[in-house]
Amino acid sequence: MAGVDEIVFHQVLGWHHFYDGSTNRVGLLSDGLLHAAELIALVAGFFLFADARRSGEYSPIHSWAGLFIGAGGFQVFDGIVDHKVLRLHQIRYGVNVIPYDIVWNAAGAVLLVIGFVLWRRARSPAAARAR
């Protein structure tokens, strides 16, 4: 989700940088650092995925649950902590941000709900027998 946020909202739409409290140059640097951290996490995730496949521990439903929980968790954390508590940036500037905040956090909550529903299904006795 960090990659989607960084590519779509930071680069393509140009609505904000990860840190907007300084110069444009610092904002671009903060975007680069966010992008580097996101790529490191992505590569680490692929190694964990490959290890789980190799060891026979891979579970598709657990993987999907983790994907949705991670994406939704990032989005809600970004919307509440980065946008409102730390005020690192807003979704957009020069507009009423409340509709953007509501949609951003609601979309994150939907992703979290999907992830937790999948996780609960994965933990069910029927899912355990199917593995």
MDTraj code that builds the backbone (N, CA, C; nanometers):
import mdtraj as md
import numpy as np

residues = "MET ALA GLY VAL ASP GLU ILE VAL PHE HIS GLN VAL LEU GLY TRP HIS HIS PHE TYR ASP GLY SER THR ASN ARG VAL GLY LEU LEU SER ASP GLY LEU LEU HIS ALA ALA GLU LEU ILE ALA LEU VAL ALA GLY PHE PHE LEU PHE ALA ASP ALA ARG ARG SER GLY GLU TYR SER PRO ILE HIS SER TRP ALA GLY LEU PHE ILE GLY ALA GLY GLY PHE GLN VAL PHE ASP GLY ILE VAL ASP HIS LYS VAL LEU ARG LEU HIS GLN ILE ARG TYR GLY VAL ASN VAL ILE PRO TYR ASP ILE VAL TRP ASN ALA ALA GLY ALA VAL LEU LEU VAL ILE GLY PHE VAL LEU TRP ARG ARG ALA ARG SER PRO ALA ALA ALA ARG ALA ARG".split()
xyz = np.array([
    [0.0825, -0.1192, 0.0000],
    [0.0000, 0.0000, 0.0000],
    [0.0862, 0.1245, 0.0000],
    [0.2012, 0.1157, 0.0653],
    [0.2929, 0.2307, 0.0640],
    [0.3355, 0.2617, -0.0780],
    [0.3572, 0.1580, -0.1582],
    [0.3951, 0.1788, -0.2980],
    [0.2840, 0.2445, -0.3775],
    [0.1609, 0.2003, -0.3574],
    [0.0473, 0.2616, -0.4269],
    [0.0356, 0.4078, -0.3866],
    [0.0435, 0.4353, -0.2567],
    [0.0355, 0.5731, -0.2071],
    [0.1461, 0.6583, -0.2678],
    [0.2673, 0.6071, -0.2617],
    [0.3820, 0.6861, -0.3079],
    [0.3770, 0.7097, -0.4588],
    [0.3418, 0.6089, -0.5346],
    [0.3392, 0.6242, -0.6805],
    [0.2201, 0.7088, -0.7245],
    [0.1011, 0.6744, -0.6771],
    [-0.0194, 0.7443, -0.7243],
    [-0.0291, 0.8861, -0.6685],
    [-0.0260, 0.9003, -0.5365],
    [-0.0534, 1.0304, -0.4756],
    [0.0676, 1.1231, -0.4713],
    [0.1873, 1.0661, -0.4573],
    [0.3074, 1.1492, -0.4497],
    [0.3607, 1.1830, -0.5889],
    [0.3688, 1.0819, -0.6763],
    [0.4334, 1.1037, -0.8055],
    [0.3362, 1.1383, -0.9176],
    [0.2352, 1.0550, -0.9401],
    [0.1462, 1.0761, -1.0542],
    [0.0572, 1.1988, -1.0335],
    [-0.0129, 1.2041, -0.9212],
    [-0.1025, 1.3169, -0.8955],
    [-0.0301, 1.4380, -0.8376],
    [0.0836, 1.4152, -0.7715],
    [0.1603, 1.5244, -0.7128],
    [0.0860, 1.5994, -0.6036],
    [0.0015, 1.5284, -0.5275],
    [-0.0791, 1.5940, -0.4253],
    [0.0016, 1.6301, -0.3018],
    [0.1017, 1.5508, -0.2686],
    [0.1816, 1.5777, -0.1490],
    [0.3109, 1.4974, -0.1544],
    [0.3985, 1.5259, -0.0603],
    [0.5189, 1.4458, -0.0370],
    [0.5007, 1.3768, 0.0976],
    [0.5900, 1.2845, 0.1310],
    [0.5793, 1.2193, 0.2605],
    [0.5928, 1.3214, 0.3723],
    [0.6852, 1.4161, 0.3568],
    [0.6998, 1.5233, 0.4548],
    [0.6867, 1.6564, 0.3827],
    [0.5812, 1.7304, 0.4143],
    [0.5543, 1.8574, 0.3470],
    [0.5848, 1.9781, 0.4335],
    [0.6539, 1.9600, 0.5446],
    [0.6784, 2.0709, 0.6363],
    [0.8035, 2.1497, 0.6069],
    [0.8616, 2.1336, 0.4901],
    [0.9859, 2.2028, 0.4584],
    [0.9858, 2.2397, 0.3105],
    [1.1025, 2.2404, 0.2505],
    [1.1153, 2.2770, 0.1092],
    [1.0724, 2.1609, 0.0194],
    [1.0531, 2.1911, -0.1074],
    [1.0192, 2.0880, -0.2055],
    [1.1307, 1.9842, -0.2143],
    [1.2544, 2.0283, -0.2015],
    [1.3691, 1.9369, -0.2068],
    [1.3645, 1.8356, -0.0914],
    [1.3334, 1.8833, 0.0272],
    [1.3206, 1.7936, 0.1425],
    [1.2018, 1.6995, 0.1222],
    [1.0935, 1.7506, 0.0647],
    [0.9781, 1.6663, 0.0345],
    [1.0136, 1.5542, -0.0613],
    [1.0892, 1.5868, -0.1645],
    [1.1327, 1.4838, -0.2601],
    [1.2253, 1.3822, -0.1943],
    [1.3140, 1.4298, -0.1080],
    [1.4025, 1.3392, -0.0348],
    [1.3208, 1.2452, 0.0532],
    [1.2211, 1.2986, 0.1219],
    [1.1372, 1.2142, 0.2076],
    [1.0625, 1.1096, 0.1256],
    [1.0173, 1.1471, 0.0051],
    [0.9528, 1.0499, -0.0837],
    [1.0502, 0.9393, -0.1226],
    [1.1731, 0.9770, -0.1526],
    [1.2741, 0.8778, -0.1892],
    [1.3042, 0.7819, -0.0764],
    [1.3120, 0.8333, 0.0465],
    [1.3374, 0.7474, 0.1623],
    [1.2190, 0.6535, 0.1875],
    [1.0971, 0.7059, 0.1727],
    [0.9785, 0.6218, 0.1861],
    [0.9803, 0.5118, 0.0808],
    [1.0124, 0.5486, -0.0427],
    [1.0153, 0.4516, -0.1522],
    [1.1215, 0.3443, -0.1255],
    [1.2382, 0.3832, -0.0764],
    [1.3434, 0.2866, -0.0451],
    [1.2982, 0.1905, 0.0648],
    [1.2366, 0.2422, 0.1705],
    [1.1883, 0.1578, 0.2801],
    [1.0804, 0.0619, 0.2305],
    [0.9935, 0.1126, 0.1460],
    [0.8860, 0.0295, 0.0914],
    [0.9434, -0.0825, 0.0047],
    [1.0455, -0.0529, -0.0746],
    [1.1062, -0.1565, -0.1588],
    [1.1790, -0.2607, -0.0748],
    [1.2457, -0.2177, 0.0315],
    [1.3120, -0.3126, 0.1215],
    [1.2087, -0.4063, 0.1836],
    [1.0962, -0.3511, 0.2287],
    [0.9902, -0.4337, 0.2870],
    [0.9323, -0.5299, 0.1832],
    [0.9168, -0.4836, 0.0604],
    [0.8639, -0.5676, -0.0465],
    [0.9579, -0.6843, -0.0769],
    [1.0862, -0.6569, -0.0880],
    [1.1849, -0.7626, -0.1135],
    [1.1887, -0.8611, 0.0034],
    [1.1872, -0.8108, 0.1264],
    [1.1850, -0.8988, 0.2435],
    [1.0604, -0.9868, 0.2413],
    [0.9474, -0.9294, 0.2040],
    [0.8232, -1.0069, 0.1941],
    [0.8319, -1.1174, 0.0913],
    [0.8954, -1.0894, -0.0222],
    [0.9121, -1.1937, -0.1235],
    [1.0023, -1.3059, -0.0736],
    [1.1061, -1.2723, 0.0028],
    [1.1918, -1.3763, 0.0595],
    [1.1134, -1.4611, 0.1605],
    [1.0319, -1.3972, 0.2433],
    [0.9495, -1.4716, 0.3385],
    [0.8491, -1.5609, 0.2649],
    [0.7907, -1.5077, 0.1581],
    [0.6964, -1.5835, 0.0758],
    [0.7657, -1.7064, 0.0160],
    [0.8837, -1.6855, -0.0414],
    [0.9585, -1.7963, -0.1024],
    [0.9954, -1.9005, 0.0026],
    [1.0344, -1.8561, 0.1215],
    [1.0696, -1.9493, 0.2283],
    [0.9477, -2.0300, 0.2725],
    [0.8330, -1.9650, 0.2831],
    [0.7106, -2.0354, 0.3217],
    [0.6717, -2.1381, 0.2161],
    [0.6867, -2.1036, 0.0895],
    [0.6568, -2.1995, -0.0189],
    [0.7522, -2.3178, -0.0129],
    [0.8808, -2.2889, 0.0055],
    [0.9828, -2.3937, 0.0076],
    [0.9613, -2.4895, 0.1239],
    [0.9242, -2.4377, 0.2393],
    [0.9097, -2.5208, 0.3592],
    [0.7731, -2.5878, 0.3696],
    [0.6835, -2.5596, 0.2759],
    [0.5504, -2.6190, 0.2799],
    [0.4554, -2.5501, 0.3762],
    [0.4932, -2.4358, 0.4281],
    [0.4101, -2.3620, 0.5240],
    [0.3164, -2.2623, 0.4555],
    [0.3250, -2.2521, 0.3236],
    [0.2470, -2.1518, 0.2503],
    [0.0989, -2.1851, 0.2552],
    [0.0202, -2.0839, 0.2853],
    [-0.1256, -2.0956, 0.2860],
    [-0.1812, -1.9770, 0.2089],
    [-0.2445, -2.0027, 0.0939],
    [-0.2964, -1.8904, 0.0143],
    [-0.3902, -1.7987, 0.0924],
    [-0.4814, -1.8566, 0.1701],
    [-0.5774, -1.7713, 0.2418],
    [-0.5084, -1.6872, 0.3486],
    [-0.4073, -1.7429, 0.4155],
    [-0.3313, -1.6636, 0.5120],
    [-0.2549, -1.5520, 0.4402],
    [-0.2031, -1.5816, 0.3230],
    [-0.1295, -1.4805, 0.2467],
    [-0.2206, -1.3652, 0.2051],
    [-0.3402, -1.3984, 0.1561],
    [-0.4348, -1.2933, 0.1185],
    [-0.4779, -1.2128, 0.2405],
    [-0.5009, -1.2823, 0.3512],
    [-0.5380, -1.2127, 0.4754],
    [-0.4277, -1.1156, 0.5150],
    [-0.3036, -1.1612, 0.5101],
    [-0.1910, -1.0746, 0.5452],
    [-0.1779, -0.9561, 0.4520],
    [-0.2011, -0.9789, 0.3229],
    [-0.1941, -0.8694, 0.2261],
    [-0.2975, -0.7610, 0.2586],
    [-0.4215, -0.8023, 0.2818],
    [-0.5271, -0.7049, 0.3102],
    [-0.5078, -0.6374, 0.4463],
    [-0.4657, -0.7136, 0.5472],
    [-0.4415, -0.6533, 0.6788],
    [-0.3258, -0.5542, 0.6711],
    [-0.2202, -0.5904, 0.6000],
    [-0.1064, -0.4992, 0.5848],
    [-0.1423, -0.3732, 0.5094],
    [-0.2156, -0.3882, 0.3988],
    [-0.2544, -0.2712, 0.3195],
    [-0.3483, -0.1807, 0.3982],
    [-0.4485, -0.2395, 0.4610],
    [-0.5428, -0.1597, 0.5389],
    [-0.4783, -0.0970, 0.6611],
    [-0.3909, -0.1725, 0.7260],
    [-0.3203, -0.1192, 0.8428],
    [-0.2331, -0.0004, 0.8065],
    [-0.1610, -0.0122, 0.6944],
    [-0.0792, 0.1004, 0.6491],
    [-0.1674, 0.2215, 0.6210],
    [-0.2765, 0.1998, 0.5505],
    [-0.3618, 0.3111, 0.5099],
    [-0.4243, 0.3817, 0.6299],
    [-0.4731, 0.3065, 0.7256],
    [-0.5337, 0.3676, 0.8444],
    [-0.4263, 0.4374, 0.9282],
    [-0.3099, 0.3736, 0.9446],
    [-0.2007, 0.4365, 1.0171],
    [-0.1594, 0.5667, 0.9498],
    [-0.1434, 0.5639, 0.8186],
    [-0.1057, 0.6833, 0.7437],
    [-0.2113, 0.7929, 0.7602],
    [-0.3375, 0.7543, 0.7480],
    [-0.4452, 0.8523, 0.7564],
    [-0.4607, 0.9151, 0.8933],
    [-0.4393, 0.8377, 0.9980],
    [-0.4573, 0.8905, 1.1331],
    [-0.3271, 0.9487, 1.1884],
    [-0.2214, 0.8690, 1.1882],
    [-0.0965, 0.9123, 1.2520],
    [-0.0217, 1.0139, 1.1653],
    [0.0074, 0.9777, 1.0384],
    [0.0856, 1.0683, 0.9534],
    [0.0101, 1.1959, 0.9177],
    [-0.1197, 1.1814, 0.8862],
    [-0.1968, 1.2986, 0.8422],
    [-0.2426, 1.3859, 0.9590],
    [-0.2941, 1.3253, 1.0640],
    [-0.3588, 1.4043, 1.1686],
    [-0.2717, 1.4249, 1.2931],
    [-0.2076, 1.3199, 1.3422],
    [-0.1305, 1.3323, 1.4659],
    [0.0027, 1.4023, 1.4405],
    [0.0824, 1.3475, 1.3488],
    [0.2147, 1.4050, 1.3208],
    [0.2106, 1.5195, 1.2199],
    [0.1034, 1.5281, 1.1431],
    [0.0872, 1.6319, 1.0401],
    [0.2057, 1.6359, 0.9428],
    [0.2533, 1.5161, 0.9026],
    [0.3621, 1.5089, 0.8050],
    [0.3168, 1.5596, 0.6689],
    [0.1920, 1.5298, 0.6358],
    [0.1333, 1.5767, 0.5101],
    [-0.0177, 1.5577, 0.5173],
    [-0.0867, 1.6193, 0.4244],
    [-0.2294, 1.5966, 0.4056],
    [-0.2456, 1.5234, 0.2727],
    [-0.3630, 1.4711, 0.2470],
    [-0.3846, 1.4030, 0.1199],
    [-0.3748, 1.5025, 0.0053],
    [-0.4379, 1.6177, 0.0224],
    [-0.4333, 1.7244, -0.0775],
    [-0.4257, 1.8577, -0.0048],
    [-0.3886, 1.9581, -0.0804],
    [-0.3835, 2.0936, -0.0266],
    [-0.4741, 2.1832, -0.1106],
    [-0.5251, 2.2875, -0.0478],
    [-0.6084, 2.3839, -0.1194],
    [-0.7517, 2.3391, -0.1397],
    [-0.7919, 2.2321, -0.0727],
    [-0.9288, 2.1819, -0.0800],
    [-0.9735, 2.1435, 0.0605],
    [-1.1020, 2.1184, 0.0763],
    [-1.1536, 2.0665, 0.2020],
    [-1.1064, 1.9207, 0.2141],
    [-1.0199, 1.8915, 0.3106],
    [-0.9599, 1.7581, 0.3205],
    [-1.0505, 1.6549, 0.3879],
    [-1.1589, 1.6991, 0.4502],
    [-1.2435, 1.6047, 0.5238],
    [-1.2969, 1.4924, 0.4347],
    [-1.3523, 1.5210, 0.3161],
    [-1.3971, 1.4084, 0.2318],
    [-1.2826, 1.3138, 0.1943],
    [-1.1650, 1.3679, 0.1676],
    [-1.0495, 1.2838, 0.1350],
    [-1.0107, 1.1970, 0.2540],
    [-1.0094, 1.2559, 0.3744],
    [-0.9759, 1.1812, 0.4953],
    [-1.0761, 1.0681, 0.5193],
    [-1.2031, 1.0984, 0.5020],
    [-1.3072, 0.9972, 0.5242],
    [-1.2905, 0.8820, 0.4260],
    [-1.2743, 0.9127, 0.2990],
    [-1.2596, 0.8069, 0.1976],
    [-1.1317, 0.7272, 0.2217],
    [-1.0207, 0.7966, 0.2506],
    [-0.8923, 0.7292, 0.2725],
    [-0.9012, 0.6318, 0.3895],
    [-0.9524, 0.6788, 0.5037],
    [-0.9597, 0.5942, 0.6223],
    [-1.0671, 0.4862, 0.6092],
    [-1.1786, 0.5177, 0.5443],
    [-1.2832, 0.4166, 0.5235],
    [-1.2332, 0.3060, 0.4307],
    [-1.1607, 0.3428, 0.3261],
    [-1.1048, 0.2413, 0.2359],
    [-1.0057, 0.1528, 0.3108],
    [-0.9244, 0.2126, 0.3968],
    [-0.8325, 0.1349, 0.4793],
    [-0.9065, 0.0411, 0.5736],
    [-1.0158, 0.0897, 0.6314],
    [-1.0952, 0.0061, 0.7221],
    [-1.1578, -0.1111, 0.6464],
    [-1.2040, -0.0869, 0.5242],
    [-1.2607, -0.1954, 0.4421],
    [-1.1537, -0.3012, 0.4144],
    [-1.0332, -0.2575, 0.3796],
    [-0.9236, -0.3525, 0.3564],
    [-0.8947, -0.4338, 0.4827],
    [-0.8942, -0.3673, 0.5982],
    [-0.8724, -0.4382, 0.7243],
    [-0.9823, -0.5409, 0.7514],
    [-1.1066, -0.5038, 0.7296],
    [-1.2184, -0.5968, 0.7523],
    [-1.2053, -0.7183, 0.6609],
    [-1.1755, -0.6954, 0.5332],
    [-1.1559, -0.8080, 0.4408],
    [-1.0445, -0.8985, 0.4917],
    [-0.9335, -0.8391, 0.5334],
    [-0.8217, -0.9179, 0.5840],
    [-0.8575, -0.9984, 0.7063],
    [-0.9283, -0.9379, 0.8009],
    [-0.9638, -1.0103, 0.9224],
    [-1.0680, -1.1182, 0.8960],
    [-1.1593, -1.0961, 0.8007],
    [-1.2546, -1.2013, 0.7628],
    [-1.1790, -1.3199, 0.7024],
    [-1.0849, -1.2926, 0.6130],
    [-1.0047, -1.4000, 0.5544],
    [-0.9228, -1.4718, 0.6611],
    [-0.8659, -1.3976, 0.7535],
    [-0.7858, -1.4567, 0.8605],
    [-0.8705, -1.5494, 0.9475],
    [-0.9919, -1.5050, 0.9806],
    [-1.0806, -1.5899, 1.0619],
    [-1.1192, -1.7163, 0.9858],
    [-1.1443, -1.7009, 0.8554],
    [-1.1764, -1.8196, 0.7741],
    [-1.0579, -1.9161, 0.7708],
    [-0.9383, -1.8608, 0.7625],
    [-0.8181, -1.9439, 0.7574],
    [-0.7982, -2.0202, 0.8879],
    [-0.8454, -1.9649, 0.9967],
    [-0.8293, -2.0285, 1.1281],
    [-0.9411, -2.1277, 1.1581],
    [-1.0439, -2.1338, 1.0737],
    [-1.1566, -2.2234, 1.0995],
    [-1.1136, -2.3692, 1.0882],
    [-1.1813, -2.4587, 1.1566],
    [-1.1463, -2.6007, 1.1494],
    [-1.1529, -2.6561, 1.0061],
    [-1.2499, -2.6109, 0.9269],
    [-1.2616, -2.6605, 0.7887],
    [-1.1406, -2.6190, 0.7072],
    [-1.0910, -2.4973, 0.7282],
    [-0.9733, -2.4506, 0.6547],
    [-0.8497, -2.5272, 0.6996],
    [-0.8417, -2.5599, 0.8270],
    [-0.7266, -2.6357, 0.8786],
    [-0.7236, -2.7756, 0.8178],
    [-0.8417, -2.8385, 0.8008],
    [-0.8462, -2.9722, 0.7402],
    [-0.8094, -2.9675, 0.5928],
    [-0.8398, -2.8567, 0.5253],
    [-0.8142, -2.8455, 0.3810],
    [-0.6657, -2.8285, 0.3498],
    [-0.5867, -2.7870, 0.4476],
    [-0.4431, -2.7641, 0.4223],
    [-0.3685, -2.8909, 0.4108],
])
top = md.Topology()
chain = top.add_chain()
for i, resn in enumerate(residues, 1):
    res = top.add_residue(resn, chain, resSeq=i)
    for name in ("N", "CA", "C"):
        top.add_atom(name, md.element.get_by_symbol(name[0]), res)
traj = md.Trajectory(xyz[None], top)
